[in-house]
Amino acid sequence: MNSMKIRRTAIAVAAAVALPFSLAACSDSGNDTEAAAPAAEATEASTPSEAAMTDDQPFGPACAGVPKEGAGSFEGMAEDPVATAASNNPALSTLVTAVKQAGLVDTLNTAENITVFAPTNEAFAKIPKADLDKVLADKATLTKILTYHVVGQKLTPEQLGNGSFETLQKGMITTKGSGEDYTVNDVSKVVCGNVKTANANVYIVDTVLMPK
């Protein structure tokens, strides 16, 4: 009988000693799980999203003159095909007039994945008025000049770094530069680049390009 009492007492003591350790272990395990969750969340939060890693915004000094809202804004232009989008941008009104004169509105609006180097009103103003009027009245010459400003693929700024591209006019244009500073044919500066429309990438330039 004494032996059984001693054995029961020993078991009770062992259980009492073991219980706090097992509770502590369970508590630590729960804390580890809880600690792991915020750590995982922190890792996810610190990992930049693909959108944040891709800087795909318009750039250049003339971008400041683009309307902040409405059809002529960057957001509005992105929803329309390129000829329509250009018609909503006040800085491109002369280009739009020329495109209409040449009968190229539908051609540009229905083309897929193109790049347009779009001269500003100031770019056209560099051409003597008599010469410009003469070109606007000559549909064949006007079409040749305008289609020289269009490349049959969407070009990224990186591709303009040191590029040579065939235009819809079948001539070649060259580009060079980096960052936010690009030149076309060594004469025309990109003043607002990487503007998106529904079917094109647009680089607004400060000089009209002439076919070589």
C-alpha positions in Angstrom: 0.0 0.0 0.0 2.8 2.5 0.9 4.5 1.5 -2.3 1.4 2.4 -4.4 1.0 5.7 -2.5 4.6 6.6 -3.2 4.2 5.7 -6.9 1.0 7.8 -7.2 2.6 10.7 -5.5 5.6 10.5 -7.8 3.3 10.5 -10.9 1.4 13.5 -9.6 4.6 15.4 -8.9 5.9 14.6 -12.4 2.7 15.7 -14.0 2.7 18.9 -12.1 6.2 19.6 -13.1 5.7 18.7 -16.8 2.5 20.8 -17.1 4.0 24.3 -17.0 6.6 23.2 -19.6 4.0 21.9 -22.0 1.9 25.1 -21.5 5.0 27.2 -22.1 5.8 25.2 -25.2 2.2 25.7 -26.6 2.4 29.4 -25.8 5.8 29.8 -27.5 4.5 27.9 -30.6 1.5 30.3 -30.8 3.7 33.3 -30.5 6.0 32.0 -33.2 3.0 31.6 -35.5 1.7 35.0 -34.7 5.2 36.5 -35.2 5.6 34.7 -38.5 2.4 36.2 -39.9 3.4 39.9 -39.5 6.9 39.0 -40.8 5.3 37.5 -43.9 3.0 40.5 -44.3 6.0 42.8 -43.9 7.9 40.9 -46.6 4.9 41.2 -49.0 4.4 44.8 -48.2 8.1 45.6 -48.9 8.1 43.8 -52.2 7.2 46.4 -54.9 4.4 45.5 -57.2 5.1 45.1 -60.9 3.2 48.3 -61.7 5.3 50.2 -59.2 8.5 48.8 -60.7 7.6 49.9 -64.2 8.0 53.6 -64.9 5.8 53.9 -67.9 4.7 57.6 -67.7 4.9 60.4 -70.2 8.0 62.6 -69.9 9.4 65.8 -71.2 9.0 69.6 -70.6 6.0 70.0 -73.0 4.0 67.4 -71.0 3.2 70.2 -68.6 1.0 71.8 -71.3 -1.2 68.8 -71.8 -4.7 69.3 -70.3 -5.0 67.7 -66.8 -8.5 66.3 -67.5 -10.9 65.6 -70.3 -10.4 64.0 -73.8 -7.1 65.9 -74.3 -5.5 64.7 -71.1 -3.2 61.7 -71.0 -6.0 59.6 -69.6 -8.4 60.8 -72.3 -5.9 60.3 -75.1 -5.3 56.7 -74.0 -8.9 55.8 -74.7 -9.0 57.0 -78.3 -7.1 56.0 -81.5 -4.2 58.2 -82.3 -5.8 60.6 -84.9 -8.8 61.2 -82.6 -6.6 61.6 -79.5 -4.4 64.1 -81.3 -7.4 66.2 -82.3 -8.2 66.6 -78.6 -4.7 68.0 -77.8 -4.5 71.8 -78.5 -0.7 71.6 -79.2 -1.3 69.3 -82.2 -4.0 71.2 -84.1 -1.8 71.9 -87.1 -0.8 68.3 -87.3 -4.5 67.3 -87.2 -5.3 69.7 -90.0 -2.5 68.2 -92.1 -3.7 64.6 -91.4 -7.2 65.6 -92.4 -5.9 67.3 -95.6 -4.0 64.1 -96.5 -7.0 61.9 -95.8 -5.1 59.9 -93.2 -7.5 60.0 -90.3 -8.9 56.5 -90.9 -5.5 55.1 -91.8 -4.0 56.2 -88.5 -7.0 55.4 -86.4 -7.3 51.8 -87.7 -3.6 50.9 -87.7 -2.5 48.6 -84.9 0.6 49.1 -82.7 2.2 52.1 -84.3 4.5 54.9 -83.1 3.8 58.5 -84.2 6.3 61.2 -83.9 3.9 64.2 -83.7 5.2 67.7 -84.5 3.8 70.5 -82.4 2.2 73.6 -83.7 5.5 75.3 -83.1 7.3 72.7 -85.1 5.1 73.5 -88.1 5.6 77.2 -87.5 9.3 76.8 -88.2 8.4 76.2 -91.8 7.9 79.4 -93.8 4.2 79.9 -94.3 4.3 80.0 -98.1 6.1 76.6 -98.0 3.7 75.1 -95.5 0.7 76.3 -97.5 2.2 74.7 -100.6 2.7 71.4 -98.8 -0.8 71.4 -97.3 -2.2 71.9 -100.8 -0.1 69.0 -102.3 -1.8 65.8 -101.0 0.9 63.5 -102.4 3.8 65.4 -100.8 1.8 65.9 -97.5 1.1 62.2 -97.3 4.8 61.4 -97.8 5.8 63.7 -95.0 3.2 62.6 -92.6 3.7 58.9 -93.1 7.4 59.5 -92.6 6.5 60.3 -89.0 4.9 56.9 -88.4 6.7 53.6 -87.5 4.8 50.3 -87.7 5.5 49.2 -84.2 5.1 50.6 -80.7 8.5 51.9 -79.6 9.5 52.2 -76.0 11.8 55.0 -74.7 14.5 52.4 -74.3 14.3 51.5 -78.0 15.0 55.1 -78.9 18.3 55.1 -77.1 20.2 54.2 -80.3 17.6 53.1 -82.9 17.0 53.0 -86.6 13.4 52.3 -87.8 11.5 52.0 -91.1 8.6 54.4 -91.4 5.3 53.8 -93.2 6.7 56.1 -95.9 9.4 53.4 -96.3 12.2 55.8 -95.4 14.3 55.4 -92.3 14.5 57.5 -89.1 17.2 57.3 -86.5 16.9 58.1 -82.8 19.3 58.5 -79.9 19.4 59.6 -76.3 18.6 58.3 -72.8 16.5 59.1 -69.8 14.2 61.8 -70.8 16.4 63.3 -73.5 15.8 61.9 -77.1 16.5 63.3 -80.6 15.1 62.1 -83.9 17.3 62.4 -87.0 19.7 64.6 -85.0 17.4 67.6 -85.5 14.0 67.0 -83.8 13.8 66.9 -80.0 11.2 64.8 -78.1 9.5 67.3 -75.9 6.8 65.0 -74.5 7.3 61.3 -74.9 5.7 58.0 -74.2 2.2 59.3 -74.6 -0.3 56.4 -75.0 -3.3 56.2 -77.2 -5.6 53.3 -77.9 -3.4 52.1 -80.8 -0.1 54.0 -80.6 2.7 55.3 -78.6 3.2 59.0 -79.4 6.4 61.1 -79.1 5.7 64.8 -79.5 8.6 66.5 -81.3 9.7 70.1 -81.8 10.6 69.9 -85.5 8.9 68.4 -88.6 10.8 65.5 -90.0 11.5 65.5 -93.7 12.0 62.3 -95.6 15.5 61.6 -96.7 
